[in-house]
Amino acid sequence: MLTLVFILIILACVLLTLVVLIQNPKGGGIAANFVAPTQIMGAKRSTDVVEKATWVLALALIVLTLGSNFFRPSSEEASTQDSRLKDAIETTTVPAAPAPQQQQEAAPATTDSAK
């Protein structure tokens, strides 16, 4: 269930980003392309729709984010998962590092030519 809530949160974030990018901060936006004042329910109303979509998506994001707290695992479930993880860590053995090999120093060889 928590995964579904996370997917809905991500979807709301993406849609909210797109809706905000459609808007124009100076009041233009989608309606700026259509200037005919005689249009009924045309592009003049598009700014209202975009603004309402922004508010709805922002509220949905807030509700989903706060609501995701109710779907998280309880402290008992989290503690059993933590204990299983700790047991797995404690039971794993680390391979021993190879012992460093001592290099034997070669004795200097005597040559007969020094005689």
C-alpha atoms as one frame of an Amber mdcrd trajectory, in Angstrom:
protein
   0.000   0.000   0.000   2.885   2.317   0.790   4.256   1.783  -2.713   0.928
   2.867  -4.221   0.956   6.036  -2.121   4.511   6.801  -3.236   3.534   6.320
  -6.883   0.579   8.695  -6.419   2.872  11.265  -4.779   5.317  11.105  -7.683
   2.460  11.367 -10.193   1.044  14.413  -8.372   4.504  16.026  -8.370   4.976
  15.521 -12.100   1.486  16.809 -12.940   1.896  19.793 -10.643   5.189  20.641
 -12.317   3.587  20.512 -15.759   0.598  22.623 -14.686   2.846  25.247 -13.139
   4.976  25.398 -16.278   1.858  26.013 -18.386   1.022  29.108 -16.374   2.378
  32.520 -17.235   3.223  34.701 -14.244   1.882  37.835 -15.969  -1.569  36.449
 -16.699  -0.913  35.209 -20.246  -0.332  31.505 -20.323  -2.598  29.452 -22.548
  -5.124  32.294 -22.939  -2.490  34.613 -24.420  -2.609  32.761 -27.757  -6.337
  33.369 -28.211  -7.297  37.033 -28.101 -10.902  36.937 -29.350 -13.039  38.351
 -26.507 -16.248  36.851 -27.875 -15.316  33.263 -27.116 -17.567  31.576 -24.608
 -15.908  28.848 -22.545 -12.903  29.156 -24.823  -9.352  30.006 -23.950 -10.418
  32.844 -21.645 -11.561  30.254 -19.123  -8.372  28.201 -19.446  -6.560  30.241
 -16.815  -9.288  29.377 -14.302  -8.955  25.685 -15.100  -5.165  25.771 -14.819
  -5.344  27.663 -11.525  -7.877  25.210 -10.085  -5.773  22.272 -11.258  -2.767
  23.793  -9.476  -4.675  24.080  -6.200  -6.163  20.586  -6.476  -2.802  18.981
  -7.229  -1.070  20.928  -4.447  -3.705  19.839  -1.915  -3.522  16.249  -3.185
   0.243  16.295  -2.749  -0.065  17.590   0.819  -2.738  15.033   1.744  -0.825
  12.142   0.192   2.408  13.164   1.865   0.829  13.463   5.292  -1.261  10.329
   4.718   1.774   8.246   3.816   2.678   8.294   7.501  -0.276   5.990   8.221
   0.963   3.342   5.798   4.508   3.020   7.075   5.472  -0.152   8.951   4.765
  -0.172  12.675   7.636  -0.053  15.148   7.276  -3.799  15.847   7.623  -4.690
  12.167  10.547  -2.324  11.764  12.305  -3.780  14.810  11.959  -7.346  13.484
  13.380  -6.226  10.152  16.248  -4.507  11.951  16.941  -7.573  14.093  17.001
  -9.816  11.011  19.439  -7.437   9.385  21.636  -7.357  12.482  21.602 -11.163
  12.656  22.618 -11.388   9.014  25.464  -8.939   9.591  26.691 -10.741  12.696
  26.620 -14.193  11.109  28.565 -13.252   8.018  32.240 -14.000   8.238  34.862
 -11.811   6.745  37.595 -13.724   4.943  40.938 -13.392   6.639  43.467 -11.197
   4.957  46.426 -13.076   3.546  49.442 -13.048   5.820  52.235 -10.874   4.495
  55.081 -12.986   3.194  58.463 -12.164   4.595  61.015 -11.660   1.940  64.250
 -13.421   2.567  67.251 -11.316   1.958  69.671 -12.948  -0.371  73.161 -13.190
   1.006  75.624 -11.355  -1.157  77.438 -13.809  -3.347  81.225 -13.778  -3.220
  82.979 -13.789  -6.493  86.319 -15.245  -7.227  87.382 -12.303  -9.342  87.976
 -10.182  -6.248  90.988 -12.339  -5.365
